[in-house]
Amino acid sequence: MQDKLSVAKLQMVRFNTYPNPVRDVLRLKGVAQAAIRIVDVLNSEIYKGIYTDGLDVSAFPKGVYFIDFLEDKKMYRTKFIKE
């Protein structure tokens, strides 16, 4: 009998947003450079561009946002909160 939570089946996510919540500059830990897309909770596109070393979100309204980006031919989504 195999344990359903075996180590072989777990996958670690290498990406993280910080600081979160954010006021000014958002950074993606584990991402050096990537094409990104930021959407709000209604999936309306707020920003599209290339992430390199931080993203100025100071002009974004307060709320919850999602960042979509491609890494190793896989699409990832992470969430952040703008204060």
BELRA-V391066 format. One record per residue. RES is the residue in one letter. PHI is phi in radians with two decimals (none if undefined). PSI is psi as a letter, one per 40 degrees, with the letter a starting at -180 (* if undefined). D_FIRST is the distance of its C-alpha to the first C-alpha in Angstrom with 1 decimal. Layout:
# BELRA-V391066
RES&PHI&PSI&D_FIRST + RES&PHI&PSI&D_FIRST
This chain:
# BELRA-V391066
M&none&h&0.0 + Q&-1.69&i&3.8 + D&-1.27&h&6.7 + K&-1.16&e&9.2 + L&-1.89&f&11.9 + S&-1.12&i&11.1 + V&-1.07&d&14.5 + A&-1.09&d&14.5 + K&-1.65&e&14.6 + L&-1.45&i&17.4 + Q&-2.16&h&20.9 + M&-1.51&h&23.9 + V&-1.56&h&27.0 + R&-1.60&e&30.0 + F&-1.91&i&32.7 + N&-2.71&i&34.5 + T&-1.76&i&37.9 + Y&-2.69&i&40.2 + P&-1.17&i&42.1 + N&-2.52&h&40.6 + P&-1.25&i&42.6 + V&-2.14&i&45.3 + R&-1.97&d&49.1 + D&-2.08&c&50.4 + V&-1.95&h&48.3 + L&-1.72&h&44.7 + R&-2.14&i&42.7 + L&-1.95&h&39.4 + K&-1.28&h&37.4 + G&1.63&e&35.8 + V&-2.17&h&38.2 + A&-1.46&d&41.3 + Q&-2.71&h&42.8 + A&-2.82&i&41.7 + A&-1.32&h&43.2 + I&-2.18&i&42.4 + R&-2.43&h&43.1 + I&-1.95&h&43.3 + V&-2.23&i&43.2 + D&-1.58&a&43.7 + V&-1.17&e&41.7 + L&-1.62&e&43.6 + N&1.17&f&42.5 + S&-1.44&h&46.2 + E&-1.22&h&46.6 + I&-1.80&d&48.2 + Y&-2.68&i&48.1 + K&-2.51&h&47.4 + G&3.11&a&47.9 + I&-1.87&h&46.7 + Y&-1.56&h&45.0 + T&-2.15&d&46.1 + D&-2.51&e&46.4 + G&2.51&i&46.5 + L&-2.33&h&47.6 + D&-1.34&h&50.4 + V&-1.97&e&49.4 + S&-1.06&d&52.3 + A&-1.51&e&53.9 + F&-1.20&i&50.9 + P&-1.14&i&51.2 + K&-1.03&i&48.9 + G&2.74&a&45.6 + V&-1.80&h&42.1 + Y&-2.33&i&41.6 + F&-2.19&h&39.0 + I&-1.91&h&39.2 + D&-1.83&h&37.9 + F&-2.67&i&37.8 + L&-1.81&h&36.6 + E&-2.51&h&34.8 + D&0.93&f&33.4 + K&1.11&f&33.9 + K&-2.17&i&31.8 + M&-1.57&h&33.4 + Y&-2.13&i&32.7 + R&-2.38&h&34.0 + T&-2.32&i&34.5 + K&-1.92&i&36.5 + F&-2.49&i&39.5 + I&-1.99&h&42.0 + K&-1.69&h&45.7 + E&-1.51&*&47.8
